[in-house]
Amino acid sequence: MTLPDLIRVRLTTIDHYAESRRFKTLAGARKYARRKLGDTFDIGLHYAVDAYGCVKLEANIPIALLMGREA
C-alpha cells in the first residue's frame, strides 16, 4: 500500500475539542496517536477510540495501520 505524502490525523473529544495534525512519516503519526489514546483503545472501521470513549482519532490512512494492529 502506498501512503499519501502527508498523513492527516484528526482528534475529537466528547467536549467538542478538535485538532488536526499532519505528519510526513507513519512513525510520527503513530507516536502522536498512541500518546493521545494511551495503551488501551478500540479500533472501529474508520476510527480509533480511547478506553473511556472520550477521544476519537480519524486519519486518511487505515486506522489499523496507524495504530500498528492487524485489521
Secondary structure, 3 states (H helix, E strand, C coil): CCCCCCEEEEEEECCCCEEEEEECCHHHHHHHHHHHHCCCEEECCCEEEECCCCEEEEECCCHHHHHCCCC
